[in-house]
Amino acid sequence: MPAKCAVRYLPAAERDLLSIHDWIATDSPSRALAFVEELDRRIGQLKTYPYLGRIPRYPNLQKFGYRVLVIEAYLVFYIVRGRIVKIHRVIHGSRYLEDIV
Protein backbone atom coordinates (compact mmCIF):
# COMPACT_ATOMS: atom_id res chain seq x y z
CA MET A 1 0.00 0.00 0.00
CA PRO A 2 1.45 3.41 -0.94
CA ALA A 3 2.30 5.90 1.81
CA LYS A 4 -0.43 8.42 2.52
CA CYS A 5 -0.23 12.05 1.52
CA ALA A 6 -1.82 14.95 3.33
CA VAL A 7 -4.56 16.73 1.36
CA ARG A 8 -4.86 20.46 2.06
CA TYR A 9 -7.51 22.76 0.66
CA LEU A 10 -6.31 26.28 -0.09
CA PRO A 11 -8.74 29.09 0.83
CA ALA A 12 -9.90 29.50 -2.81
CA ALA A 13 -10.81 25.80 -2.97
CA GLU A 14 -12.72 26.06 0.32
CA ARG A 15 -14.66 29.02 -1.09
CA ASP A 16 -15.34 27.00 -4.25
CA LEU A 17 -16.88 24.17 -2.23
CA LEU A 18 -19.05 26.62 -0.30
CA SER A 19 -20.20 28.20 -3.57
CA ILE A 20 -21.02 24.79 -5.04
CA HIS A 21 -23.00 23.95 -1.92
CA ASP A 22 -24.87 27.26 -1.97
CA TRP A 23 -25.70 26.94 -5.67
CA ILE A 24 -27.13 23.43 -5.32
CA ALA A 25 -28.86 24.30 -2.03
CA THR A 26 -31.14 26.78 -3.80
CA ASP A 27 -32.92 23.70 -5.17
CA SER A 28 -32.11 21.05 -2.58
CA PRO A 29 -30.19 21.65 0.64
CA SER A 30 -29.85 17.93 1.37
CA ARG A 31 -28.55 17.22 -2.13
CA ALA A 32 -26.07 20.10 -1.79
CA LEU A 33 -24.57 18.65 1.38
CA ALA A 34 -24.44 15.14 -0.07
CA PHE A 35 -22.77 16.35 -3.26
CA VAL A 36 -20.09 18.39 -1.47
CA GLU A 37 -19.42 15.42 0.82
CA GLU A 38 -19.02 13.22 -2.26
CA LEU A 39 -16.61 15.72 -3.80
CA ASP A 40 -14.59 15.69 -0.58
CA ARG A 41 -14.60 11.89 -0.46
CA ARG A 42 -13.38 11.61 -4.05
CA ILE A 43 -10.73 14.29 -3.50
CA GLY A 44 -9.67 12.30 -0.45
CA GLN A 45 -8.56 9.49 -2.79
CA LEU A 46 -5.58 11.72 -3.58
CA LYS A 47 -4.22 10.82 -0.13
CA THR A 48 -3.40 7.37 -1.45
CA TYR A 49 -3.15 8.11 -5.18
CA PRO A 50 -1.82 11.67 -5.57
CA TYR A 51 -1.26 11.29 -9.32
CA LEU A 52 -4.80 10.05 -9.97
CA GLY A 53 -5.64 13.22 -11.91
CA ARG A 54 -4.32 13.98 -15.35
CA ILE A 55 -2.03 16.73 -16.58
CA PRO A 56 -4.19 19.61 -17.90
CA ARG A 57 -4.12 20.45 -21.59
CA TYR A 58 -3.45 24.16 -21.05
CA PRO A 59 0.30 24.95 -21.21
CA ASN A 60 -0.06 27.73 -18.62
CA LEU A 61 -1.44 25.24 -16.12
CA GLN A 62 1.13 22.59 -17.03
CA LYS A 63 4.08 24.86 -16.39
CA PHE A 64 2.97 25.43 -12.78
CA GLY A 65 2.68 21.68 -12.17
CA TYR A 66 -1.09 21.43 -11.91
CA ARG A 67 -2.95 18.18 -12.20
CA VAL A 68 -6.70 17.95 -12.66
CA LEU A 69 -9.12 15.42 -11.23
CA VAL A 70 -12.49 15.23 -13.00
CA ILE A 71 -15.47 14.58 -10.73
CA GLU A 72 -18.73 14.67 -12.65
CA ALA A 73 -18.89 18.17 -14.18
CA TYR A 74 -16.30 19.60 -11.78
CA LEU A 75 -12.56 19.96 -12.16
CA VAL A 76 -10.29 19.78 -9.15
CA PHE A 77 -6.98 21.55 -9.74
CA TYR A 78 -4.18 20.52 -7.45
CA ILE A 79 -0.40 20.36 -7.10
CA VAL A 80 1.60 17.57 -5.50
CA ARG A 81 4.61 18.71 -3.47
CA GLY A 82 6.35 15.83 -1.74
CA ARG A 83 3.75 14.13 0.47
CA ILE A 84 1.35 17.09 0.35
CA VAL A 85 -1.48 17.51 -2.14
CA LYS A 86 -2.63 21.12 -2.30
CA ILE A 87 -6.13 21.61 -3.68
CA HIS A 88 -6.14 24.98 -5.44
CA ARG A 89 -9.59 25.16 -7.06
CA VAL A 90 -12.78 23.12 -7.53
CA ILE A 91 -14.67 24.59 -10.47
CA HIS A 92 -17.32 23.67 -12.97
CA GLY A 93 -15.85 22.47 -16.25
CA SER A 94 -17.88 24.90 -18.32
CA ARG A 95 -16.00 27.92 -16.94
CA TYR A 96 -13.08 29.57 -18.71
CA LEU A 97 -10.17 28.04 -16.86
CA GLU A 98 -7.01 29.94 -17.64
CA ASP A 99 -8.10 33.08 -15.79
CA ILE A 100 -9.39 31.18 -12.78
CA VAL A 101 -6.63 28.82 -11.67
C-alpha positions in Angstrom: 0.0 0.0 0.0 1.4 3.4 -0.9 2.3 5.9 1.8 -0.4 8.4 2.5 -0.2 12.1 1.5 -1.8 15.0 3.3 -4.6 16.7 1.4 -4.9 20.5 2.1 -7.5 22.8 0.7 -6.3 26.3 -0.1 -8.7 29.1 0.8 -9.9 29.5 -2.8 -10.8 25.8 -3.0 -12.7 26.1 0.3 -14.7 29.0 -1.1 -15.3 27.0 -4.2 -16.9 24.2 -2.2 -19.0 26.6 -0.3 -20.2 28.2 -3.6 -21.0 24.8 -5.0 -23.0 24.0 -1.9 -24.9 27.3 -2.0 -25.7 26.9 -5.7 -27.1 23.4 -5.3 -28.9 24.3 -2.0 -31.1 26.8 -3.8 -32.9 23.7 -5.2 -32.1 21.0 -2.6 -30.2 21.7 0.6 -29.9 17.9 1.4 -28.5 17.2 -2.1 -26.1 20.1 -1.8 -24.6 18.7 1.4 -24.4 15.1 -0.1 -22.8 16.4 -3.3 -20.1 18.4 -1.5 -19.4 15.4 0.8 -19.0 13.2 -2.3 -16.6 15.7 -3.8 -14.6 15.7 -0.6 -14.6 11.9 -0.5 -13.4 11.6 -4.1 -10.7 14.3 -3.5 -9.7 12.3 -0.4 -8.6 9.5 -2.8 -5.6 11.7 -3.6 -4.2 10.8 -0.1 -3.4 7.4 -1.5 -3.1 8.1 -5.2 -1.8 11.7 -5.6 -1.3 11.3 -9.3 -4.8 10.0 -10.0 -5.6 13.2 -11.9 -4.3 14.0 -15.4 -2.0 16.7 -16.6 -4.2 19.6 -17.9 -4.1 20.5 -21.6 -3.5 24.2 -21.1 0.3 24.9 -21.2 -0.1 27.7 -18.6 -1.4 25.2 -16.1 1.1 22.6 -17.0 4.1 24.9 -16.4 3.0 25.4 -12.8 2.7 21.7 -12.2 -1.1 21.4 -11.9 -2.9 18.2 -12.2 -6.7 18.0 -12.7 -9.1 15.4 -11.2 -12.5 15.2 -13.0 -15.5 14.6 -10.7 -18.7 14.7 -12.7 -18.9 18.2 -14.2 -16.3 19.6 -11.8 -12.6 20.0 -12.2 -10.3 19.8 -9.1 -7.0 21.6 -9.7 -4.2 20.5 -7.5 -0.4 20.4 -7.1 1.6 17.6 -5.5 4.6 18.7 -3.5 6.4 15.8 -1.7 3.8 14.1 0.5 1.3 17.1 0.3 -1.5 17.5 -2.1 -2.6 21.1 -2.3 -6.1 21.6 -3.7 -6.1 25.0 -5.4 -9.6 25.2 -7.1 -12.8 23.1 -7.5 -14.7 24.6 -10.5 -17.3 23.7 -13.0 -15.8 22.5 -16.2 -17.9 24.9 -18.3 -16.0 27.9 -16.9 -13.1 29.6 -18.7 -10.2 28.0 -16.9 -7.0 29.9 -17.6 -8.1 33.1 -15.8 -9.4 31.2 -12.8 -6.6 28.8 -11.7 
